[in-house]
Amino acid sequence: MAAWKIAPALAAGNCIVLKPAEQTPASITVLMELIGDLLPPGVLNVVNGFGLEAGKPLASNSRIAKIAFTGETTTGRLIIWIKKDSSSQKMNP
């Protein structure tokens, strides 16, 4: 599922910070081993951790322009609230 979001973002010339679900970090690690050396350093970055300790700082970071999320609706609403609260930019949920 991550590839559905990684491929178009890379094709558009964007850098990516990917935070996989804490239950499935191994699959992203394998993906990074397969494609990691095909990309320049810093283009695809992986941050592992639990939602509040890793996801909240990402969602509230002003340098993160767009967020693509797959998961529970309640978590998605929380991400929108965190991003909206920490950003002066207009949001399109």
C-alpha positions as YAML, in Angstrom:
chain: A
units: angstrom
residues:
- id: 1
  name: MET
  ca: [0.00, 0.00, 0.00]
- id: 2
  name: ALA
  ca: [2.89, 2.36, 0.64]
- id: 3
  name: ALA
  ca: [4.02, 1.95, -2.98]
- id: 4
  name: TRP
  ca: [0.72, 3.50, -4.11]
- id: 5
  name: LYS
  ca: [1.77, 6.71, -2.41]
- id: 6
  name: ILE
  ca: [5.54, 6.52, -2.88]
- id: 7
  name: ALA
  ca: [5.55, 6.08, -6.67]
- id: 8
  name: PRO
  ca: [3.42, 9.12, -7.62]
- id: 9
  name: ALA
  ca: [5.19, 11.36, -5.11]
- id: 10
  name: LEU
  ca: [8.59, 10.40, -6.51]
- id: 11
  name: ALA
  ca: [7.34, 10.75, -10.09]
- id: 12
  name: ALA
  ca: [6.26, 14.30, -9.25]
- id: 13
  name: GLY
  ca: [9.76, 15.07, -7.96]
- id: 14
  name: ASN
  ca: [8.96, 15.16, -4.26]
- id: 15
  name: CYS
  ca: [10.98, 13.95, -1.30]
- id: 16
  name: ILE
  ca: [9.16, 11.62, 1.07]
- id: 17
  name: VAL
  ca: [9.11, 10.97, 4.79]
- id: 18
  name: LEU
  ca: [7.35, 7.65, 5.34]
- id: 19
  name: LYS
  ca: [6.12, 6.52, 8.75]
- id: 20
  name: PRO
  ca: [4.93, 2.92, 8.43]
- id: 21
  name: ALA
  ca: [2.42, 1.38, 10.81]
- id: 22
  name: GLU
  ca: [4.20, 0.22, 13.95]
- id: 23
  name: GLN
  ca: [2.80, -3.28, 13.35]
- id: 24
  name: THR
  ca: [4.46, -3.65, 9.93]
- id: 25
  name: PRO
  ca: [7.83, -1.88, 9.77]
- id: 26
  name: ALA
  ca: [9.62, -4.93, 8.33]
- id: 27
  name: SER
  ca: [7.89, -4.74, 4.94]
- id: 28
  name: ILE
  ca: [9.02, -1.12, 4.47]
- id: 29
  name: THR
  ca: [12.55, -2.10, 5.53]
- id: 30
  name: VAL
  ca: [12.59, -4.75, 2.78]
- id: 31
  name: LEU
  ca: [11.25, -2.22, 0.26]
- id: 32
  name: MET
  ca: [13.99, 0.23, 1.24]
- id: 33
  name: GLU
  ca: [16.63, -2.49, 0.78]
- id: 34
  name: LEU
  ca: [15.29, -3.08, -2.74]
- id: 35
  name: ILE
  ca: [14.99, 0.53, -3.93]
- id: 36
  name: GLY
  ca: [17.11, 2.52, -1.49]
- id: 37
  name: ASP
  ca: [20.24, 2.70, -3.65]
- id: 38
  name: LEU
  ca: [18.22, 3.71, -6.74]
- id: 39
  name: LEU
  ca: [17.41, 7.09, -5.20]
- id: 40
  name: PRO
  ca: [19.67, 9.95, -4.12]
- id: 41
  name: PRO
  ca: [20.24, 10.19, -0.35]
- id: 42
  name: GLY
  ca: [17.42, 11.95, 1.49]
- id: 43
  name: VAL
  ca: [14.75, 11.48, -1.19]
- id: 44
  name: LEU
  ca: [12.95, 8.61, 0.58]
- id: 45
  name: ASN
  ca: [13.18, 8.67, 4.36]
- id: 46
  name: VAL
  ca: [11.62, 6.21, 6.81]
- id: 47
  name: VAL
  ca: [10.69, 7.08, 10.39]
- id: 48
  name: ASN
  ca: [9.67, 4.12, 12.57]
- id: 49
  name: GLY
  ca: [7.81, 4.46, 15.83]
- id: 50
  name: PHE
  ca: [4.43, 4.72, 17.47]
- id: 51
  name: GLY
  ca: [1.88, 7.28, 16.29]
- id: 52
  name: LEU
  ca: [2.16, 9.80, 19.08]
- id: 53
  name: GLU
  ca: [5.94, 9.69, 19.37]
- id: 54
  name: ALA
  ca: [6.75, 9.60, 15.65]
- id: 55
  name: GLY
  ca: [3.60, 10.60, 13.76]
- id: 56
  name: LYS
  ca: [2.63, 13.66, 15.76]
- id: 57
  name: PRO
  ca: [5.95, 15.47, 15.21]
- id: 58
  name: LEU
  ca: [5.67, 14.73, 11.49]
- id: 59
  name: ALA
  ca: [2.07, 15.94, 11.27]
- id: 60
  name: SER
  ca: [2.88, 19.14, 13.15]
- id: 61
  name: ASN
  ca: [6.08, 19.94, 11.23]
- id: 62
  name: SER
  ca: [5.65, 23.00, 9.01]
- id: 63
  name: ARG
  ca: [8.15, 21.59, 6.49]
- id: 64
  name: ILE
  ca: [5.76, 18.73, 5.69]
- id: 65
  name: ALA
  ca: [3.59, 20.14, 2.89]
- id: 66
  name: LYS
  ca: [1.26, 17.19, 2.26]
- id: 67
  name: ILE
  ca: [0.20, 14.15, 4.25]
- id: 68
  name: ALA
  ca: [-1.15, 10.95, 2.70]
- id: 69
  name: PHE
  ca: [-2.59, 8.60, 5.32]
- id: 70
  name: THR
  ca: [-4.01, 5.08, 5.22]
- id: 71
  name: GLY
  ca: [-5.62, 3.79, 8.39]
- id: 72
  name: GLU
  ca: [-8.39, 4.32, 10.90]
- id: 73
  name: THR
  ca: [-10.74, 7.27, 10.49]
- id: 74
  name: THR
  ca: [-10.16, 8.39, 14.08]
- id: 75
  name: THR
  ca: [-6.42, 8.56, 13.47]
- id: 76
  name: GLY
  ca: [-6.96, 10.42, 10.22]
- id: 77
  name: ARG
  ca: [-9.10, 13.00, 12.01]
- id: 78
  name: LEU
  ca: [-6.41, 13.40, 14.66]
- id: 79
  name: ILE
  ca: [-3.77, 13.99, 11.96]
- id: 80
  name: ILE
  ca: [-5.99, 16.63, 10.33]
- id: 81
  name: TRP
  ca: [-6.52, 18.33, 13.70]
- id: 82
  name: ILE
  ca: [-2.77, 18.31, 14.51]
- id: 83
  name: LYS
  ca: [-1.81, 19.64, 11.05]
- id: 84
  name: LYS
  ca: [-4.54, 22.29, 11.09]
- id: 85
  name: ASP
  ca: [-3.63, 23.40, 14.61]
- id: 86
  name: SER
  ca: [0.07, 23.76, 13.78]
- id: 87
  name: SER
  ca: [-0.22, 25.27, 10.30]
- id: 88
  name: SER
  ca: [-1.21, 28.64, 8.98]
- id: 89
  name: GLN
  ca: [-1.73, 27.04, 5.56]
- id: 90
  name: LYS
  ca: [-5.19, 26.22, 4.24]
- id: 91
  name: MET
  ca: [-5.98, 22.51, 4.52]
- id: 92
  name: ASN
  ca: [-7.84, 20.25, 2.11]
- id: 93
  name: PRO
  ca: [-8.87, 17.20, 4.20]
...
